[in-house]
Amino acid sequence: MTRVHVYATADGFAALAGQWNALLQRSAADTLFLTHEWQSVWWRELGDGELRILAICDDDGALIGLAPLFFALGPSGTVEVALVGCKEVSDYLDFICARGHEPACLRAVVDFLKSSDAPAWQSLALCNIVETSPTLALLPEMLRAEGWHPQVAFEDTCPRIALPESFDAYLASLDGKERRELQRKLRRASEEVAITFTTEAHALARDVDDFIALMKASAPEKAAFMTPRMARFFHAIAQAMFDVGRLQLAFLEVAGARAAAYMNFLYNDAVLVYNSGLDPTRYAYLSPGQVLIARLIEKAILDGRRVFDFLQGNEEYKYKLGGKDVSLYTLSAQRG
């Protein structure tokens, strides 16, 4: 028998701070986007609607599950239940359940959603759930039993590189044409560029501003995406990740000018490639974006990382660099 404590305000993040990440590490959904830092910053900067954080405990009072949910108007104009973080800027999401306790945790979520304690809602939309998640295996049948008409739909792909023991071995794994082209670009740029990283707290805000400027310059759609609200989120999440040692903010510089940048995150044995920017009008002959990402792959290998995760999107360059797809799904339901 489980017991559920429901937090209806952001104070729940503070109340659960001491247990959140420890539970996440015991779950099948262990990802940076479900950490306490990410979830609390996302809600503070981008959240709307009514928050409900379900803390699910076993008979002995031990925390075995967390379900950070919010209830807000969806695209159809009716109230939709979603996971905190859904969806633009959080690449992987799920419920946080201790391994082996997934059925009990998901049952507790369903029982809450059908109770009078939940805000009135008409649809459920759980985005960015990875293909191997127990949620996809277990929750649809529970929803179906309630008459809620679940659907599981492919949403996006996250190409990943399984990193070998050396950069030479990585290069050898690429298609011959792609390998030769990348080696040529690296040689051409080797004497003209410098790779720098944000390591000092006093430089972080300035460096994030530079990153945002490069991101906006790189493509019209990125410029449109980077609204003032989103810029505040990027500053806030960069600060939060810097504070816990998970931020990798890298620049490629030519004669002291910043020509390309990547904002990545470090989590467990993986590098998560979150977003990028470059100046498309200067230094194009050096292919600064491609050179920088290759050097970051090299660094990941030298640092002993095992995965280089390009996160969501099927852009061609990810596959040229060796990415292999992991699929994400949306689990949705209409309340009967």
HELIX and SHEET records of a PDB file:
HELIX    1   1 ASP A   11  ALA A   15  1                                   5    
HELIX    2   2 ALA A   17  GLN A   25  1                                   9    
HELIX    3   3 LEU A   32  LEU A   34  5                                   3    
HELIX    4   4 HIS A   36  LEU A   46  1                                  11    
HELIX    5   5 GLU A  102  LEU A  113  1                                  12    
HELIX    6   6 PRO A  134  ALA A  145  1                                  12    
HELIX    7   7 PHE A  167  SER A  173  1                                   7    
HELIX    8   8 GLY A  176  ALA A  189  1                                  14    
HELIX    9   9 ALA A  201  ALA A  203  5                                   3    
HELIX   10  10 LEU A  204  SER A  218  1                                  15    
HELIX   11  11 PRO A  220  PHE A  225  1                                   6    
HELIX   12  12 PRO A  228  ASP A  243  1                                  16    
HELIX   13  13 ALA A  284  LEU A  286  5                                   3    
HELIX   14  14 PRO A  288  LEU A  302  1                                  15    
HELIX   15  15 GLU A  316  LYS A  320  1                                   5    
SHEET    1   A12 ARG A   3  TYR A   7  0                                        
SHEET    2   A12 GLU A  50  CYS A  57 -1                                        
SHEET    3   A12 LEU A  63  LEU A  73 -1                                        
SHEET    4   A12 VAL A  79  LEU A  83 -1                                        
SHEET    5   A12 SER A 123  VAL A 130  1                                        
SHEET    6   A12 LYS A 324  GLN A 334 -1                                        
SHEET    7   A12 PRO A 150  ALA A 162 -1                                        
SHEET    8   A12 VAL A 307  ASP A 309 -1                                        
SHEET    9   A12 ALA A 270  LEU A 278  1                                        
SHEET   10   A12 ALA A 257  TYR A 267 -1                                        
SHEET   11   A12 LEU A 247  VAL A 254 -1                                        
SHEET   12   A12 VAL A 193  PHE A 197 -1                                        
SHEET    1   B 4 ARG A   3  TYR A   7  0                                        
SHEET    2   B 4 GLU A  50  CYS A  57 -1                                        
SHEET    3   B 4 LEU A  63  LEU A  73 -1                                        
SHEET    4   B 4 ILE A  96  CYS A  97 -1                                        
END                                                                             
